[in-house]
């Protein structure tokens, strides 16, 4: 009996340590839910009720009811400005959207059914890239440095009613020309209290906070950098240890030499994967739910790619162009891009 136990334990270990998952997507079915050639949609969010919220350029935001399959679109006016929203987030009760450019304007759901302005910032260099909530009370937004000293970090501790900008004295210094890309609202990711922020440009690093933005440290990465258009465009974590980041150079989207990295120690160290292999530049990466940190999907304007071995190898499954993606479950996701939002079913 002892030897049988040892044999079974060994077989179980081999099964659990297999580098691949049972997922083996070969294709994806794309069902449009919004088409508008004037819109560029880089920020989407799955609400607690399963509905999809989004914000875009042209002052536009909206919600798609996944049960009734109905779409509601609104316009947020501010003087005569044409606002461009590239960051969204939500709590149990509220939806938030943050504009890029000067002035930066952060809106939350108002009590009268309209969006309420809860934070604004005016500076010639202001540019916010992403937003995220840890829970219903605490959230974070990040943006580019204003004076080459530190990232712009906004924190709320009261459900988004008020936001406070973190002092540069409390943040790691940025390197020369280090900033971020407002490409898919995935510069920020978190697991529990742990938070990771990805930067890019001439320096591409990962900023880490173990305590919801109270203290920070920064880690180097081997991803391509040294140009204003290079670096990490998207970062995702499956758990406290396993994370993945992707990017490259959007001006040279076929270059796949050093644009995919992963970590297994919580972001302290990063390793290049799939060197000189597909895909090239991508703007968003997400873990497939319930995949044991093995299955990943990445999207960009050059198509959709899938990995079931933690990013070591990839399969190109579609030429459909998107900027950002969020999963509903392990088979269904929503994606958005130039002129459209669509429902994706992976097969």
C-alpha positions in Angstrom: 0.0 0.0 0.0 2.9 2.3 0.8 4.4 1.9 -2.7 0.9 2.5 -4.3 0.6 5.7 -2.3 4.0 6.9 -3.5 3.2 6.0 -7.1 -0.1 7.9 -7.0 1.5 10.9 -5.4 4.1 10.9 -8.1 1.5 10.8 -10.8 -0.4 13.6 -9.2 2.7 15.7 -9.0 3.4 15.2 -12.7 -0.2 16.1 -13.6 -0.1 19.3 -11.5 3.4 20.3 -12.8 2.4 20.0 -16.4 3.3 23.3 -18.1 0.1 23.4 -20.2 -3.5 23.7 -19.3 -6.6 22.0 -20.7 -7.3 25.1 -22.6 -6.5 24.9 -26.3 -8.2 27.7 -28.1 -8.0 27.4 -31.9 -10.3 30.3 -32.9 -12.6 33.1 -31.6 -16.1 34.1 -32.6 -16.5 37.9 -32.7 -20.0 39.4 -32.2 -20.2 43.2 -32.6 -22.2 45.1 -30.0 -21.2 48.6 -30.9 -20.0 50.1 -34.2 -19.0 53.8 -34.6 -16.1 54.7 -36.8 -15.5 58.0 -34.9 -14.8 56.3 -31.6 -11.5 54.9 -30.2 -12.3 52.7 -27.2 -9.4 51.8 -25.0 -11.2 51.5 -21.6 -13.7 48.9 -20.7 -14.8 47.4 -17.4 -17.0 44.5 -16.3 -19.3 45.7 -13.5 -20.4 43.6 -10.5 -23.7 42.8 -12.2 -22.0 41.4 -15.2 -22.7 44.4 -17.5 -20.0 46.2 -19.5 -19.2 49.8 -19.0 -16.9 51.8 -21.3 -15.5 55.2 -22.0 -13.9 56.6 -25.1 -13.0 59.7 -27.1 -15.5 62.2 -28.3 -16.8 62.8 -24.8 -18.4 59.3 -25.0 -19.2 56.7 -22.4 -21.8 54.0 -22.0 -23.1 50.7 -20.6 -24.0 47.5 -22.3 -26.6 45.4 -20.5 -25.5 41.8 -21.0 -29.0 40.4 -20.1 -31.1 42.5 -22.4 -28.3 43.1 -24.9 -29.2 46.8 -24.9 -26.7 49.7 -25.2 -26.9 53.1 -23.6 -24.5 55.8 -24.7 -23.9 59.2 -23.0 -21.9 62.3 -23.6 -19.9 64.1 -20.9 -19.5 67.8 -21.6 -16.9 70.1 -20.1 -16.9 73.6 -21.5 -16.2 73.2 -25.3 -13.5 70.5 -24.8 -13.5 67.2 -26.7 -12.7 64.8 -23.9 -10.9 61.6 -24.4 -11.3 58.9 -21.7 -8.8 56.1 -21.5 -9.2 55.0 -17.9 -12.3 53.5 -16.2 -13.0 51.6 -13.0 -15.9 50.7 -10.7 -17.0 50.0 -7.2 -20.2 48.1 -6.2 -22.2 51.3 -6.6 -20.3 53.6 -8.9 -18.6 53.9 -12.3 -15.5 56.1 -12.7 -13.9 57.5 -15.9 -10.7 59.6 -16.2 -9.7 61.8 -19.2 -6.2 62.1 -20.6 -4.6 65.4 -21.4 -4.9 68.9 -19.9 -7.1 69.3 -17.9 -7.4 65.8 -16.4 -11.0 65.2 -15.3 -12.2 62.3 -13.1 -15.9 61.6 -13.0 -18.0 59.3 -10.9 -21.6 58.3 -11.0 -23.7 61.1 -9.5 -26.8 60.8 -7.3 -29.0 62.5 -9.9 -28.1 60.0 -12.7 -25.4 62.2 -14.3 -21.7 61.9 -13.9 -20.2 64.1 -11.2 -16.7 65.7 -11.4 -14.7 64.6 -8.3 -11.2 65.5 -9.3 -9.5 67.8 -11.8 -5.8 68.7 -12.5 -4.4 71.3 -14.7 -0.8 71.1 -16.0 0.8 71.2 -19.4 2.2 67.7 -18.9 -0.8 66.1 -17.2 -1.7 62.7 -18.7 -3.4 59.9 -16.8 -3.2 56.3 -18.1 -5.1 53.9 -16.0 -7.4 53.5 -13.0 -8.3 50.6 -10.6 -10.1 49.9 -7.3 -8.9 47.6 -4.7 -12.3 47.5 -3.0 -15.4 49.6 -2.7 -13.6 52.3 -0.7 -10.0 52.4 -2.0 -8.8 53.1 -5.5 -5.8 54.3 -7.5 -5.2 56.2 -10.7 -1.8 56.6 -12.3 -0.3 59.0 -14.9 2.8 60.3 -16.4 5.3 62.4 -14.5 4.7 66.2 -14.5 8.2 67.4 -13.7 10.4 64.4 -14.4 10.4 63.5 -10.7 7.8 60.8 -10.1 4.7 59.2 -11.5 1.4 60.9 -10.9 -0.5 58.7 -8.4 -4.0 59.5 -7.2 -5.5 57.7 -4.2 -9.0 57.6 -2.8 -10.0 56.0 0.5 -13.6 57.0 0.6 -15.2 55.3 -2.3 -14.0 57.8 -4.9 -15.7 60.9 -3.4 -12.3 62.5 -2.9 -8.9 61.9 -4.5 -5.5 62.9 -3.2 -2.3 63.1 -5.2 0.7 61.3 -3.6 3.7 63.4 -2.9 6.9 62.7 -4.9 8.7 62.3 -1.6 6.6 59.2 -1.0 7.3 57.6 -4.4 10.3 56.2 -6.2 12.0 58.5 -8.6 11.4 57.9 -12.3 14.2 57.6 -14.8 14.7 60.1 -17.7 11.8 59.9 -20.1 10.0 57.2 -18.2 6.2 57.4 -18.4 3.4 55.0 -19.4 1.0 54.2 -22.2 -2.7 54.9 -22.1 -3.3 51.9 -24.4 -5.7 49.6 -22.7 -6.3 50.7 -19.1 -4.0 47.9 -17.9 -0.9 49.7 -16.6 -2.3 48.9 -13.1 -3.1 45.4 -11.7 -3.6 44.2 -8.2 -4.1 41.0 -6.1 -5.4 41.7 -2.6 -3.4 44.6 -1.2 -0.5 44.1 -3.7 -0.4 46.5 -6.6 1.8 46.6 -9.7 2.2 49.5 -12.1 4.0 49.2 -15.5 5.9 52.0 -17.1 7.5 52.4 -20.6 9.5 54.7 -22.8 13.3 55.0 -22.5 12.9 53.1 -19.2 10.4 50.3 -18.6 10.0 49.1 -15.1 7.4 47.8 -12.6 6.4 49.8 -9.5 5.2 47.7 -6.7 3.2 48.5 -3.6 2.4 45.8 -1.0 -0.1 47.9 0.9 -2.5 49.6 -1.5 -0.3 52.5 -2.4 1.1 53.5 1.0 4.7 52.4 0.2 6.4 51.7 -3.1 9.5 50.0 -4.5 10.5 49.6 -8.1 11.9 46.6 -10.2 13.8 46.6 -13.5 12.6 44.5 -16.4 14.4 43.2 -19.6 11.6 44.2 -22.0 12.6 46.3 -25.0 13.1 50.0 -24.0 15.3 53.0 -24.7 12.8 54.7 -27.1 9.7 56.8 -26.4 7.4 54.2 -28.0 8.9 51.1 -26.4 8.3 49.2 -23.2 5.4 47.6 -21.3 1.9 48.4 -22.5 0.0 46.0 -20.4 0.5 44.0 -17.2 -1.5 41.3 -15.5 -1.2 39.1 -12.4 -2.9 35.8 -11.8 -1.9 35.6 -8.1 0.6 37.1 -5.7 3.5 35.4 -7.6 2.6 34.9 -11.2 2.5 37.8 -13.6 2.9 38.7 -17.2 3.6 41.8 -19.2 3.6 42.6 -22.9 4.3 45.5 -25.2 7.0 46.3 -27.6 7.0 49.2 -30.0 3.8 50.2 -31.7 5.7 51.9 -34.5 7.3 48.6 -35.3 4.5 46.1 -34.5 6.2 43.0 -36.0 9.2 43.2 -33.8 9.0 40.3 -31.3 12.5 40.2 -30.0 12.0 41.3 -26.4 8.4 42.3 -25.9 7.0 39.6 -23.6 8.1 39.0 -20.0 6.9 37.0 -17.0 7.6 36.7 -13.3 7.1 33.9 -10.8 8.2 35.8 -7.7 5.7 38.7 -7.5 7.5 41.0 -9.9 10.9 41.2 -8.2 12.5 39.5 -11.3 11.3 39.2 -14.8 12.3 36.9 -17.7 12.0 37.3 -21.4 9.8 34.6 -23.0 8.9 33.7 -26.6 12.0 35.5 -27.9 11.8 36.3 -31.6 8.4 34.5 -31.8 4.9 35.6 -32.3 3.3 37.9 -31.2 4.9 41.2 -31.8 3.5 44.4 -30.3 0.3 44.0 -28.3 -1.5 46.5 -26.2 -3.3 44.3 -23.7 -2.8 40.9 -22.0 -5.2 39.1 -19.6 -5.1 35.7 -17.8 -7.9 33.3 -18.7 -9.9 32.8 -15.5 -9.4 29.5 -13.6 -6.4 28.5 -15.7 -3.8 28.1 -12.9 -1.7 31.1 -14.3 -1.1 29.2 -17.6 -3.6 30.5 -20.1 -3.2 34.0 -21.5 -4.9 36.0 -24.2 -3.3 39.1 -25.7 -4.8 41.6 -28.2 -3.6 44.5 -30.3 -4.3 46.1 -33.7 -2.5 43.2 -35.3 -4.8 40.5 -33.9 -5.5 38.1 -31.0 -3.0 35.5 -29.7 -3.3 32.7 -27.1 -0.9 30.8 -24.9 -1.6 27.8 -22.6 1.9 27.5 -21.2 2.3 30.8 -19.2 3.5 32.7 -22.3 6.3 30.5 -23.4 4.6 29.8 -26.8 1.8 31.5 -28.5 -0.8 30.7 -31.2 -2.2 33.4 -33.4 -6.0 32.8 -33.5 -7.4 35.9 -35.2 -6.5 38.9 -37.2 -9.3 40.9 -35.6 -8.0 44.2 -34.3 -8.7 45.3 -30.7 -7.0 47.5 -28.1 -8.2 46.0 -24.8 -10.0 42.9 -23.5 -11.7 41.7 -20.3 -13.0 38.2 -19.5 -16.4 37.3 -18.3 -15.5 33.6 -17.8 -12.9 31.3 -19.3 -14.7 31.2 -22.7 -16.3 34.6 -23.1 -14.8 38.1 -23.1 -15.5 41.6 -24.3 -13.0 43.5 -26.3 -12.8 47.1 -27.7 -10.8 48.9 -30.3 -11.0 51.4 -33.1 -14.7 52.0 -33.9 -16.1 49.0 -32.0 -16.9 46.9 -29.0 -17.4 43.1 -29.4 -18.2 40.0 -27.5 -15.6 37.3 -28.0 -16.3 33.5 -27.6 -13.1 31.4 -27.6 -13.4 28.0 -29.3 
